[in-house]
Amino acid sequence: MKKIFASLVVLLGAGALLAATNTAAFSVAGWTCGSCAASTRIALKKLDGVEDVKTDASKGTVVATYDDTKTTPEKMIQAIERLGYKAKVAAAAPAAGGESPSGKGVALDAPGVLESVSFFEVQLECGAAEGLGCGSASKPILKKLERDPRIREAKVNYPGTILAVVWKGPEQSRAGAAAVEAALKERNLDSTILRRPARDRAAKSFESERWYRAADVDRLSEREAQVIATRLVNRAKAGLGLPPAKLEALTKDLTGGIAAILTGDKDEFCARDPFEELGKIASKHLNPEQMAVFRKAAEEGAGALPGEMR
């Protein structure tokens, strides 16, 4: 009878914990890119009681799962507004549901797995392309982490939102997390270590999807270069009057030029100005009048303007 009673107490206690889990949705004004959404996610996850946060930069929305015995939507709004954005509670979000860690991916319960990899939410997203990590921002951070004797490897995911650190042993993970956060802080980047269930999702992704080491992140920069070059040519093409074949050749050469700038190993936080060599490249395809049109398009920046594809 005592064993049965003890089991009931455990079950009732677990039920009370589940009952305290709620989901809140917010609409946010003031975001200009994916990094804004990332900084918001990180700030909210640092609140005691916030279990998971999902953001949609294109829609300006946040959905947070939280323990209502520890925090409230009002506290989350205050945290968002401390970042300089405006937030309000949106339509009620669906009830939070747990995600099963089963299926393809890393065996989360295998001995040593959870202790050997740490996942950090980071702000390494590309400002020019939605859903793409910034290779030039990621490279110096990854290179520094790879020089740490406690770290086997460090990788960033394709969107630039999560950093994975594989430790040489579980004892390194406990002592090294602060060093990872310090390395990001040197670049004025905030971060937060992921806990379950967000950590479990990251672990599945780490096993099944493409992640990038310092030697690989140039692939992200090359994709960014293609996005920027295509955007500039599309922005200017009405005034250029070039046939499709020449527009394609211009786009290809611009892509190569931007990629060369972004992948230059300068150990800088980010290649801020990808247009320094573009005039020389474009002048091979354009006459002076066309160059004026292209220059005007470039001066509007690499990011998507209203109505342009992100």
N, C-alpha and C positions, 0 to 999 in steps of 0.2 A: 504493500500500500504506500509506503514511504517513497519507493522508486517511482510509482505512478504519479504521486503528488508532485515530486520533484520535476518530472517530465512535463507536467501541466504548467508548472511555474515557468520553466524555460520557454515553452511554447507561447504562453501568454505574454512573457517578456518580449519575445521576438515579434509577436503581433503588435505590441505597443510601439515598437520601433518602426515597423512598417507603416503603421497608421500615422506616424509623424512625418512621413515623407510626402512632400507636395511638389507641384510644378507651377512655376510662374512664368508668364510671357511678358516681354516688354518691347515697346517700340522706342528706338533711339534716334535722335536727330544730332547731326554734327559729324558723323563718320564720313571720311572721304576716301578710304581705301581699306583693304583687308587688314592692314596693320592696326587700324583703329579698332576693328572688331577683335583682333587678337589681344590688344591691351585691355579691352573690356573683359574678355574671358578670363584673363590672368588675374585681374583685380577682383573679380567676383569669386574666383576659386580660392582666393586667400581669405575670404570671409569664413569664419567658423560656422559650420553647418551647411555650407554649399557643397553639394556632392558632384554635380556635373553641370556644365554650361555648354550650350550650342548657340552659335551666332550665324547670321546670314548677312554678310556685308552689303549685298546688293539690295536687300529688302529692309535693312536697318532694324533687324529683330534679334531678340535674345530670348532663349528659353532656358530657365535654370531649374534644376532639381535640388531641393533643399530640405533640411530637417527643420520643421517649423517650431521645434522647441529651442532652437539655437539662433535662428535668424528670421528675418521677415522680408517681404518685398520692399518695404520702405527702406530698410538698411541697404538693400541691393541698389535701389535707385540712388541713394546717397553716395554709394561707392562709384557708380557710373558718373554721377555729376561732378565728383571730385576730379575726374579725368578731363572735365571740360565739355562733356556732352549733356544733352537733355534727354531724360527718359521718363516714360510713363507706363503704367500697367496696361497691357493690351488685352485682347480677348482671352478668355480662360484657355489655358493649354490643357491638352489631354493628360490624364493621370500618368505618373511616372511608372514605367514598367521595366523590370530587370531584364538584362540581356544575358543569355546563356553563354558561358565561355567555351562551350563545346564546339565541335566542328573543326574545319581546317585551321591550321595556324599552330602557334607554339603551344606545347602542353603546359598549361599554366600551373598545374599542380605537381609537375615533375620536380624532383629534388634539385635545388640550386638555381632553377630558372628565374624565379621571381627575384632572387637575391643578386643575380648576375647582370641584369639589365635595368637601367633607370630611364624613365621617360619624362621629359620636361616640355611643358607647353611654352613656346617661344614666339617671338615676333620677327620671323625671317621670311615674311611674305614679300613678293615682288609688288612694287607700287604701280607697275605698268600693266600687269596682267593678272586678272582674278584667278585664284586657285593655283598659283605658281610660286614656288619658292625663289628667293633671290640668291643666285649662286655667288655673286660677288660679295654679298654680306655674309653668307654662310662660310665661305672658304677660310678666312683667317681664324674664325672661331673653331672650326673643325680641326684646322692644322695645329692650333694651340692645344686643344684637348688631346689630340693624338700624340703630342709630345709628353703628356703626363704619364709617368711610369705605372700609374694605377689603372690606366685605361687601355683596353684591348683595341677598341675601335669606337668612333663616334660618327653618327649618320644623321642626316636630316631627311624628312619625308618630302614628297613631291610638292605639296602645297606650302612647305616652309613653316608649318605650324607646330611640329613636334620634333624635338631633338632626342635621339636615342643614344645612350652611353652604355657600352658593354664593358663591364669591369673584369679585371683579371681574377677576381675572387670576391665573394660576398662581403668580406671584411672591408674591401676598398669602397664598396658602394655606400656603406654607412658613413665613412669619413670623407668621401670624395664629392658628395652631392653639393656641399657648400662651395667647393672649388669650381664646380661647373657653373653655379649661379654667379660666382664672382667673375668668371671669365666673360659671361654675358653682360654683367653689370659694367665691365670695363668699356663695352661698346654701347652703353646707355640702353641696354635691353633688359626688360623685366622678364621674369620666368617663374614658373611654379612647377613643382614635381607632381606628376599625375598619380592619383590614388584610384583604387577600384571604385566604380566600374570603368572609368575612363582609361585606366591603365591597362585593363584587360583588352579593351578594343585596340589600343595602341600596340599591344603585344601581338595580337592577331594580324594587324596590318604589317608589323615588322617582319613577320614570317612569310606573308603571302604577297606583299607588294614591293615596289622598287623604292629603296632608300639610297641616299647618296653620301659617300665619304668625300673628304676634301679633294681627292683625285678625280671624283666623278661629277662635282657640282657644276663644272663648265657646261654640262649638258643642259642644266637649267638655264644658264646664261644664254646659251645658243637659242633655246626656245624663246626666251625673253627678247632676244635680238630680232627673231623672226616676227614676233608679235608687234614690236615697235616699228620695224621697217614697213610691214604691211599696213599698219595704221597710218603712218605718215604718207605713204603713197596713195592710199585710199582717200585721205584727207585732201590731198593736193591734186588728184588726177583730173578733176573737172577743169582745172585751169592749166593743166600741162598739155592736154591735147595729144597725148601719145597713144599709139596703137597698143593693143594688149601685149604683144611680144616685147615691146620696149619697156612697158610698165613692169613686166615680169623680170626683165634683165636688171632694171633699176632696183627693184625690190631685192633681188638676189645679191647684188653688190652691196646694197645698204645693210642687209642682214649680216654679211661677212664683216663689214666695217664695224658695226655696233658690237658684234660678238667679240671681235679683237679687243675692243675697249673694255668690255665687261669681264673678259677672262684674263686681262692683264694681271699678273701676279704682283700687285702693288702693296699687298697686305693692308689695304684700306678697308674701312667699314663698308663702303659701297661706291661704285663708280657713279657719281652724281650726274655727270654731264656726258651722255653718250653721243653728243652731236659735234664734238670738237673736230673730228676728221670727216664728217659727212659731207661738208661742202666740196672737198676735193673729189670724193667719190661721185656725188651727184653731178658735178660739172662735166664729167665724162659723158653724161647722157643728156644734159639739158643745156639750152642756150641761156643767155643772161636773163631774158624775160621769164623763162620757165624757172630759173634759179630763184628769182624773186618770189615766185609762187611757192616753191618748195621751202624756202627760208621762212616764209610766213607760217606755213604749216608746222615746221619744226619748232618755231618759237612758241607755239601753243602747248608744247610739252609732250612727253612720252606717254602720259596717262590718257585714259579714254575720256573724251569730252562727252557731254550729254548727247545721247543718241548713237554713240559709237559702241561697237562691240568691245566688251571687256576681255 
